[in-house]
Each structure stands twice: as structure tokens, then as C-alpha cells.
């Protein structure tokens, strides 16, 4: 009993970990607090003290901000909670478990598993009844909004090594753990999506597989998403912006404090005829600087050549992306980030944004199961939030997955990589404005024509 119950609970908890995000809720402050593990009931059998099933700390904590933590034997997972009368709802992604909170005692199921857990606000366990308590006949169960129908899916997702993959790392790690734990467990079925992730060195390795149907989703450069939309006659749509701009003006000196200070300067840069050039020229022009007359742009073939020019003293100002900026700073004493081009773009206040990467999906995949796509986006958003809040841990995973080779570099670069998950109308506004800038500079950079409205999922 102890061993079987233990792995059942751990597998269920693992599914919960892979679905961390939730909806808004009503959270009475009086209900907040820590409730200690009391008992477990599996498949309607007899109740067993929780410490006999799990060795280690077990509790359920409700916080006043509407978030909570479930800990079973030391393994923690986050959720959202709401309380309507005595009816308690815990929500994680599209997974919901319902229970009651009454007289300092929580009774709840566990996210789709046939398991009942009880917790008590006092650390000292109270006498446990032999069977679950029946509610008084006069009490009517509180109505809880129904969760939209959701059919779990298995998605094959590719990402490019670099900033556009960084926000995925927690989801990748949790997915790997869940897949390992579910392997060979025939009597446990995941109630959430499952994922197969692939990391690639360039977009050329990803786009053919997406078009042929060997991939369901991919993290790609923003302009490539528009090109794919045109090339496939609208068979690809964008789900979210996952990385804002990663371009910076760096300087070995103190001359450049604003865009205006670039007038009359020489900038070494790589990416001529591509998005870095179009973004730089646009920002210079919008700030009253003629990119052809007022500034000299010394184009190099690779970012490493720009770093070499800075290191040798041949140049003092360069346009570099992260994480090249962080790498260069480790090699060149005094090199500083003078201007964040994402912030400079935002300062124009025109609704658009400087965007590096997006997540796209095949339209047939989205239309077949939009609920599962929404669940993925919720899980991805949670993964992004975790990476931005836990740079050191995220950097370790980034290094382990080979997204950036050195964890210390990843940790220093992460705060400046602008990892996000922007969806819906905000995504459309920012991305469509950015694509318009690229199209004005070079129509072929977005596939010749701008995508139609159906390119933007959920907008």
C-alpha cells in the first residue's frame, strides 16, 4: 500500500508540476495559512495517515495573493485557489481539483487522480473518521464555474539555441521528469499535455520539419514566422511573442548616453541585409539621425568580429545581441551596455515592439485542439515567469540543455534577454507593427506581403 500510494501521488504531483498556471479567484484572507498533511484515501479505500504514505514534509499552503503550494513528501508544486463558501477550488492550467475547507480542515481530490487528501490547519493531527464525512443534508454544494473541455495532446516542439529557447527550460525539465515517471506505469494516465522538445542550431533545421508536419510548433525569428505564413498559404500561425529585442549598443567609454549621441560615431555591427540592420536604421531615423549620412556603420560578417574589433581598440562602439554582449564583457574590461534598443523602441510609444522570436504552430494542429494549445501557452507562460524569477536555476538548465554553453554566462545574460510570453491582442499590436517596419525596409524580409489577421492566434 505505501509504495503504490507513494508513486501514484508522486506521478499525480508530477502532472501538476507540468501544468502550473491558473485563473483568477476569490481568496478570503481568513482562509490563508498552512494546512498540514493528515490522511490519504486511494481508490475509495480506507484512509491512511499521510506520513505512512510519504516520508518527509507534506502540507498545503494557501496564500493571500491567491497562490498556493502543495508539498507531498518534500516535492512542491504551485497552484491558484479560490473559496466560495466552504467550496475550495485549486487550479493549475486547465486542471482543477475541488474540495472543501471547513473548521480548519481541507478535503480535496488530486487533479484527476482517484485520490483524496486531507489537511488540517493545526500541525497536530486530529482523530480521523473511518470514512469520508457526509455533508449535512441541508447544505447545498456551492456552484463552481465549469472548466472548459480539454483533451490532452502530445506536441512536438522545436526551438533554436539561444534566447528564444530560454523561456522553455522549466517546462522542458518538468516534461522530462513527468515522461520518465509515467514510463511503464500503465495504470496512470496523464491529465495534461505531453511534449517532445527538439533544440536546433539554425532555423534551416526547423522550418522544413514544421512545413512537412514532423513538428507541431516551433520557436523561430519573428520575421521568419511571417515568411512561413506566406510560403504555406496561411497554414502557419503565431501563438505568442516569446522574446523581445536582444540588441544593445555597447561602448568601451562613456560617450553614448542616448540615441542622439550616436550622431557622428562609427558603429561596428553584423547582420547587414537582415533584421539587425533594419531595426538599427529605423531607430536612428526615428531619432532624427540619417543612417546613411550622420553615422558610419562598419558591417562585419559575424558578431565575433565585432567583439574582436572592440578588444583590439579598433572600435569603441558596437551593435551586439545577447548573449554576445555578456561574453564580450567578460573579455573586455570596461565594456558597458550603453543603449537597450528594446527600450529605445518602446520609447517611441507607437504600440509596436522590437521583437526577436515567436512561437508558431501549424494551423491544423491548433484547429484540431485549441484547448490543448491554450494549456501549452499557460504552461509556457509559467515557465517564462519561473526563468525570469530564478536566473541561477534557469541558467543551470539552459547550460544542461546546451542552449548556452556556460551557466555563468546564461545567468548574467538572462535579465537582458527580454524573455516573455505575450499573446492575443497585445501580441498582434506589437508584432504587426514590427513586421510593418521590416516590410517598409525590405518586403522580402517578411515574405513579400504582411500576414492577414488570421496569422495572430487569439487576437
C-alpha positions as CSV (number, residue, x, y, z in Angstrom):
1,X,0.0,0.0,0.0
2,X,2.7,2.5,1.0
3,X,4.8,2.0,-2.1
4,X,1.9,2.0,-4.6
5,X,0.2,5.0,-3.0
6,X,3.6,6.8,-2.9
7,X,4.3,6.6,-6.6
8,X,0.6,7.3,-7.5
9,X,0.8,10.5,-5.6
10,X,4.2,11.4,-7.0
11,X,3.0,10.8,-10.5
12,X,-0.1,12.9,-10.0
13,X,2.1,15.7,-8.4
14,X,4.4,15.5,-11.4
15,X,1.4,16.0,-13.8
16,X,0.5,19.0,-11.6
17,X,4.0,20.4,-12.0
18,X,3.7,20.3,-15.7
19,X,0.5,22.4,-15.7
20,X,1.4,25.3,-13.4
21,X,-0.8,28.2,-14.2
22,X,-4.3,29.2,-13.1
23,X,-7.2,31.5,-13.3
24,X,-8.3,34.4,-11.1
25,X,-10.0,33.7,-7.8
26,X,-11.7,34.9,-4.7
27,X,-9.3,34.5,-1.8
28,X,-10.6,35.3,1.7
29,X,-7.6,36.3,3.9
30,X,-9.1,34.3,6.8
31,X,-8.6,31.1,4.9
32,X,-4.9,31.7,4.2
33,X,-2.4,29.7,6.0
34,X,-0.6,26.4,6.1
35,X,-2.6,23.1,6.4
36,X,-0.6,20.1,7.4
37,X,-0.9,16.6,5.8
38,X,-3.4,14.4,7.6
39,X,-4.5,11.4,5.6
40,X,-4.8,9.8,2.1
41,X,-7.6,7.8,0.6
42,X,-6.9,6.0,-2.7
43,X,-9.5,4.3,-4.9
44,X,-12.1,4.8,-2.3
45,X,-10.3,2.6,0.2
46,X,-9.6,3.2,3.9
47,X,-7.8,6.3,4.9
48,X,-4.1,6.1,5.7
49,X,-2.1,8.6,7.7
50,X,-0.2,10.8,5.2
51,X,3.1,10.2,7.0
52,X,2.8,6.5,6.3
53,X,2.5,7.1,2.6
54,X,5.1,9.9,2.4
55,X,8.2,10.3,4.4
56,X,9.0,14.0,4.5
57,X,7.1,17.1,5.0
58,X,3.6,17.3,3.5
59,X,1.3,20.3,3.6
60,X,-1.0,22.6,1.6
61,X,-0.4,26.3,1.9
62,X,-2.9,29.0,0.8
63,X,-1.5,32.5,0.5
64,X,-3.4,35.8,0.4
65,X,-2.3,36.6,-3.1
66,X,-4.4,33.7,-4.4
67,X,-1.4,31.4,-5.0
68,X,-0.7,28.3,-3.1
69,X,1.8,25.5,-2.6
70,X,1.2,21.7,-2.4
71,X,4.0,19.8,-0.8
72,X,3.9,16.0,-0.7
73,X,7.0,14.4,0.9
74,X,9.1,17.4,0.2
75,X,8.1,17.8,-3.5
76,X,6.4,21.1,-4.1
77,X,4.0,22.4,-6.8
78,X,2.3,25.8,-7.3
79,X,-1.4,26.5,-8.0
80,X,-4.1,29.1,-7.7
81,X,-7.0,28.8,-5.3
82,X,-10.5,30.2,-4.7
83,X,-13.0,29.8,-1.9
84,X,-16.8,30.1,-2.4
85,X,-18.4,29.5,1.0
86,X,-16.8,26.2,2.0
87,X,-16.2,25.0,-1.6
88,X,-12.4,25.1,-2.3
89,X,-11.1,25.0,-5.9
90,X,-7.4,24.6,-6.7
91,X,-6.5,25.3,-10.3
92,X,-3.4,24.7,-12.3
93,X,-3.6,25.4,-16.0
94,X,-6.7,23.6,-17.2
95,X,-6.6,21.1,-14.4
96,X,-8.9,21.7,-11.5
97,X,-9.5,19.8,-8.2
98,X,-12.4,20.5,-5.9
99,X,-12.8,20.1,-2.2
100,X,-14.0,21.8,0.9
101,X,-12.4,24.0,3.6
102,X,-14.4,23.9,6.8
103,X,-13.4,24.2,10.5
104,X,-9.7,24.5,9.7
105,X,-9.7,21.2,7.6
106,X,-9.2,20.8,3.9
107,X,-10.6,17.8,2.0
108,X,-9.7,17.6,-1.7
109,X,-9.1,15.4,-4.7
110,X,-5.8,15.5,-6.6
111,X,-6.1,16.8,-10.1
112,X,-7.8,14.0,-11.9
113,X,-6.3,11.1,-9.9
114,X,-8.7,8.9,-7.8
115,X,-7.1,10.2,-4.6
116,X,-8.5,12.2,-1.7
117,X,-6.2,14.1,0.6
118,X,-7.0,15.8,3.8
119,X,-5.1,18.6,5.6
120,X,-5.6,20.3,8.9
121,X,-4.5,23.8,9.9
122,X,-3.2,22.6,13.2
123,X,0.0,20.6,13.0
124,X,-1.3,18.1,15.5
125,X,-3.4,15.5,13.6
126,X,-7.0,15.1,14.8
127,X,-8.9,11.9,15.1
128,X,-9.7,10.7,11.6
129,X,-13.1,9.3,10.8
130,X,-13.1,5.8,9.2
131,X,-14.9,7.1,6.1
132,X,-15.2,10.5,4.4
133,X,-17.6,12.7,6.2
134,X,-21.0,13.2,4.5
135,X,-22.2,16.8,4.1
136,X,-25.2,17.8,6.1
137,X,-28.5,17.2,4.1
138,X,-29.4,20.9,4.5
139,X,-26.2,22.1,2.8
140,X,-26.2,22.6,-0.9
141,X,-22.8,22.3,-2.6
142,X,-21.5,25.7,-3.9
143,X,-21.5,26.1,-7.6
144,X,-18.1,26.2,-9.2
145,X,-17.6,27.5,-12.7
146,X,-17.1,24.6,-15.1
147,X,-13.6,24.2,-16.6
148,X,-13.8,24.4,-20.5
149,X,-13.5,20.9,-22.1
150,X,-9.9,20.0,-22.6
151,X,-8.4,17.0,-24.3
152,X,-4.7,16.5,-23.6
153,X,-2.4,16.4,-26.6
154,X,1.1,15.4,-27.4
155,X,3.0,18.2,-29.1
156,X,6.4,18.1,-30.9
157,X,8.1,21.4,-30.3
158,X,11.4,22.8,-31.7
159,X,13.4,25.8,-30.5
160,X,16.6,27.4,-31.6
161,X,19.6,27.5,-29.2
162,X,19.8,31.0,-27.8
163,X,17.4,33.4,-26.1
164,X,14.3,32.2,-27.9
165,X,14.6,28.8,-26.1
166,X,15.5,30.1,-22.7
167,X,11.9,30.5,-21.5
168,X,11.1,26.9,-22.2
169,X,13.6,25.3,-19.9
170,X,11.4,24.8,-16.8
171,X,8.7,23.3,-19.0
172,X,11.3,21.1,-20.7
173,X,12.7,19.9,-17.4
174,X,9.2,19.2,-15.9
175,X,8.1,17.4,-19.0
176,X,11.2,15.2,-19.0
177,X,10.6,14.3,-15.3
178,X,6.9,13.5,-16.0
179,X,7.7,11.4,-19.0
180,X,10.3,9.4,-17.1
181,X,7.9,8.8,-14.2
182,X,5.0,7.9,-16.4
183,X,7.1,5.4,-18.4
184,X,5.9,1.9,-17.8
185,X,3.1,3.0,-15.5
186,X,0.1,1.6,-17.4
187,X,-2.5,2.4,-14.8
188,X,-1.5,6.1,-14.6
189,X,-2.8,8.4,-17.4
190,X,-1.6,12.0,-17.7
191,X,-4.3,14.6,-17.4
192,X,-2.2,17.3,-19.1
193,X,-0.3,17.7,-22.4
194,X,2.9,15.8,-23.1
195,X,5.7,17.3,-25.0
196,X,8.7,16.2,-27.1
197,X,11.3,19.0,-27.4
198,X,14.0,19.4,-30.0
199,X,16.8,22.0,-30.0
200,X,18.4,23.2,-33.2
201,X,21.3,25.3,-34.2
202,X,19.6,27.2,-37.0
203,X,16.1,27.9,-38.4
204,X,17.0,25.9,-41.5
205,X,16.9,22.7,-39.4
206,X,13.4,23.6,-38.1
207,X,11.3,25.0,-40.9
208,X,11.2,22.0,-43.3
209,X,10.1,19.7,-40.4
210,X,7.3,22.2,-39.5
211,X,6.1,22.5,-43.0
212,X,6.1,18.7,-43.6
213,X,4.2,18.1,-40.4
214,X,7.1,16.5,-38.5
215,X,6.8,19.3,-35.9
216,X,3.6,20.8,-34.4
217,X,5.2,24.1,-33.0
218,X,8.5,25.9,-33.3
219,X,10.2,28.9,-31.7
220,X,11.5,30.9,-34.7
221,X,12.6,34.5,-35.5
222,X,9.7,36.9,-35.8
223,X,10.2,37.7,-39.5
224,X,10.5,34.0,-40.4
225,X,7.1,33.4,-38.9
226,X,5.7,35.9,-41.4
227,X,7.6,34.3,-44.3
228,X,6.3,30.8,-43.3
229,X,2.7,32.1,-43.3
230,X,3.1,33.3,-46.8
231,X,5.0,30.3,-48.0
232,X,2.4,27.9,-46.7
233,X,-0.6,29.9,-47.7
234,X,-1.6,30.6,-44.2
235,X,-1.0,27.1,-42.8
236,X,1.2,28.5,-40.0
237,X,0.0,30.9,-37.3
238,X,1.8,32.7,-34.4
239,X,0.8,31.8,-30.9
240,X,2.9,34.1,-28.8
241,X,5.9,36.5,-28.8
242,X,8.5,34.7,-26.7
243,X,11.5,37.1,-26.9
244,X,11.6,40.9,-27.3
245,X,14.7,42.6,-28.6
246,X,18.1,41.4,-27.6
247,X,20.1,44.0,-29.4
248,X,22.3,46.5,-27.5
249,X,24.6,49.3,-28.3
250,X,27.8,48.6,-26.3
251,X,30.6,51.0,-25.7
252,X,34.1,51.0,-24.3
253,X,33.7,54.5,-23.0
254,X,31.1,57.0,-21.7
255,X,30.2,59.0,-24.8
256,X,26.9,57.3,-25.7
257,X,24.1,58.1,-23.2
258,X,21.3,58.4,-25.7
259,X,20.4,57.7,-29.4
260,X,21.3,61.3,-30.2
261,X,24.9,60.6,-29.1
262,X,25.4,58.2,-31.9
263,X,25.4,61.0,-34.4
264,X,28.9,61.3,-35.9
265,X,30.0,58.0,-34.4
266,X,31.2,54.7,-36.0
267,X,29.3,51.6,-35.1
268,X,30.6,48.1,-35.8
269,X,27.8,45.6,-36.4
270,X,26.9,42.3,-38.0
271,X,23.7,41.4,-39.8
272,X,23.7,43.7,-42.9
273,X,20.6,43.0,-45.0
274,X,18.7,41.4,-42.2
275,X,16.7,42.4,-39.1
276,X,19.6,43.9,-37.1
277,X,20.2,46.4,-39.9
278,X,16.5,47.2,-40.3
279,X,16.0,47.7,-36.6
280,X,19.1,50.0,-36.2
281,X,18.3,52.1,-39.3
282,X,14.7,52.5,-38.1
283,X,15.7,53.7,-34.6
284,X,18.3,56.0,-35.9
285,X,15.8,57.6,-38.4
286,X,13.1,57.9,-35.7
287,X,15.6,59.8,-33.5
288,X,16.4,62.3,-36.3
289,X,19.7,60.6,-37.4
290,X,20.2,59.8,-41.1
291,X,21.8,56.3,-41.1
292,X,23.5,57.0,-44.4
293,X,24.9,60.4,-43.6
294,X,25.0,61.1,-39.9
295,X,26.6,57.8,-38.7
296,X,29.1,55.3,-40.1
297,X,28.1,51.6,-39.8
298,X,31.1,49.3,-40.3
299,X,29.5,46.0,-41.2
300,X,31.2,42.8,-40.2
301,X,30.3,39.2,-41.3
302,X,29.9,37.9,-37.7
303,X,29.3,39.2,-34.2
304,X,32.7,37.7,-33.1
305,X,34.4,40.1,-35.5
306,X,32.7,43.0,-33.7
307,X,34.0,41.7,-30.4
308,X,37.5,41.4,-31.8
309,X,37.4,45.0,-33.1
310,X,36.3,46.2,-29.6
311,X,39.0,44.1,-27.9
312,X,41.8,45.4,-30.2
313,X,40.7,49.0,-29.8
314,X,39.9,49.4,-33.5
315,X,36.3,50.2,-32.4
316,X,34.7,51.6,-29.3
317,X,31.0,51.3,-30.2
318,X,29.2,48.1,-31.4
319,X,25.8,46.7,-32.0
320,X,25.6,43.3,-30.3
321,X,22.9,40.8,-29.3
322,X,22.7,38.9,-26.0
323,X,24.4,36.7,-25.0
324,X,27.3,38.0,-27.1
325,X,27.2,41.2,-25.0
326,X,27.8,39.2,-21.8
327,X,30.6,37.2,-23.4
328,X,32.2,40.4,-24.7
329,X,32.0,41.9,-21.2
330,X,34.0,39.0,-19.8
331,X,36.8,39.7,-22.3
332,X,36.8,43.5,-22.5
333,X,37.3,45.4,-19.3
334,X,35.0,48.5,-19.1
335,X,32.7,47.4,-21.9
336,X,29.2,48.6,-21.0
337,X,25.6,48.4,-22.3
338,X,25.1,51.9,-23.4
339,X,21.7,51.6,-25.0
340,X,19.0,48.9,-24.9
341,X,17.4,49.0,-28.3
342,X,14.2,47.4,-27.0
343,X,13.8,50.2,-24.5
344,X,14.6,52.8,-27.2
345,X,11.9,51.2,-29.4
346,X,9.4,51.3,-26.6
347,X,10.2,55.0,-26.0
348,X,8.7,55.7,-29.5
349,X,5.3,54.8,-27.9
350,X,3.7,53.7,-31.2
351,X,2.3,50.4,-29.9
352,X,4.8,48.2,-31.8
353,X,7.8,46.5,-30.3
354,X,11.3,45.3,-31.1
355,X,10.8,41.5,-31.3
356,X,13.3,38.7,-31.7
357,X,11.3,35.5,-31.5
358,X,7.9,34.0,-31.6
359,X,6.2,30.6,-31.2
360,X,4.4,29.4,-34.3
361,X,2.2,26.3,-34.8
362,X,0.6,24.5,-37.8
363,X,-2.9,25.7,-38.2
364,X,-4.3,22.2,-38.5
365,X,-2.8,21.4,-35.1
366,X,-4.4,24.5,-33.5
367,X,-7.8,23.9,-35.0
368,X,-7.8,20.3,-34.0
369,X,-7.4,21.0,-30.3
370,X,-7.4,24.7,-29.3
371,X,-7.9,23.8,-25.7
372,X,-4.6,21.9,-25.6
373,X,-2.9,24.8,-27.3
374,X,-4.2,27.2,-24.7
375,X,-3.0,24.8,-22.0
376,X,0.5,24.8,-23.6
377,X,0.5,28.6,-23.6
378,X,-0.4,28.7,-19.9
379,X,2.4,26.3,-19.1
380,X,4.8,28.2,-21.2
381,X,3.9,31.5,-19.5
382,X,4.5,29.8,-16.1
383,X,7.9,28.6,-17.4
384,X,8.9,32.1,-18.5
385,X,7.9,33.6,-15.2
386,X,10.0,30.9,-13.4
387,X,13.0,31.6,-15.6
388,X,12.8,35.3,-15.0
389,X,12.4,34.9,-11.3
390,X,15.1,32.2,-10.8
391,X,18.0,33.2,-13.0
392,X,20.6,30.9,-11.4
393,X,18.5,27.8,-11.5
394,X,17.3,28.6,-15.0
395,X,20.9,29.2,-16.2
396,X,21.9,25.8,-14.9
397,X,19.1,24.2,-17.0
398,X,20.0,26.4,-20.0
399,X,23.5,25.1,-19.8
400,X,22.5,21.5,-19.3
401,X,20.3,21.6,-22.4
402,X,23.1,23.2,-24.4
403,X,21.1,26.4,-25.2
404,X,24.0,28.5,-23.9
405,X,27.2,26.6,-23.1
406,X,28.2,28.3,-19.9
407,X,25.8,28.6,-17.0
408,X,27.5,31.8,-15.6
409,X,27.1,33.5,-19.0
410,X,23.5,32.5,-19.2
411,X,22.8,33.7,-15.7
412,X,24.3,37.2,-16.4
413,X,22.6,37.4,-19.8
414,X,19.1,36.3,-18.7
415,X,17.9,39.6,-17.3
416,X,18.8,41.3,-20.6
417,X,17.3,38.7,-23.0
418,X,13.7,40.0,-22.6
419,X,12.1,36.6,-22.3
420,X,8.3,37.0,-22.4
421,X,5.1,35.3,-23.3
422,X,2.8,37.8,-25.0
423,X,-0.4,36.6,-26.5
424,X,-3.7,37.8,-28.0
425,X,-4.3,41.4,-29.0
426,X,-1.1,42.7,-27.3
427,X,0.9,40.2,-29.4
428,X,-0.8,41.3,-32.6
429,X,-0.2,45.0,-31.9
430,X,3.5,44.7,-31.1
431,X,4.3,42.1,-33.8
432,X,2.3,43.6,-36.6
433,X,3.9,47.0,-36.0
434,X,7.4,45.4,-36.0
435,X,6.7,43.4,-39.2
436,X,5.5,46.7,-40.8
437,X,8.8,48.3,-40.1
438,X,10.6,45.3,-41.7
439,X,8.3,45.3,-44.7
440,X,9.0,49.1,-45.2
441,X,12.7,48.4,-45.1
442,X,12.7,45.2,-47.2
443,X,9.5,43.5,-48.2
444,X,11.2,40.2,-48.8
445,X,12.2,40.1,-45.1
446,X,8.5,39.3,-44.2
447,X,7.8,37.1,-47.3
448,X,6.8,39.9,-49.7
449,X,3.5,40.8,-48.1
450,X,2.3,41.2,-44.5
451,X,0.3,38.4,-42.9
452,X,-3.5,38.7,-42.6
453,X,-5.3,38.9,-39.3
454,X,-5.7,35.1,-39.1
455,X,-1.9,34.9,-38.6
456,X,-2.4,36.1,-35.0
457,X,-3.9,33.4,-32.7
458,X,-6.3,34.6,-30.2
459,X,-6.2,38.2,-31.2
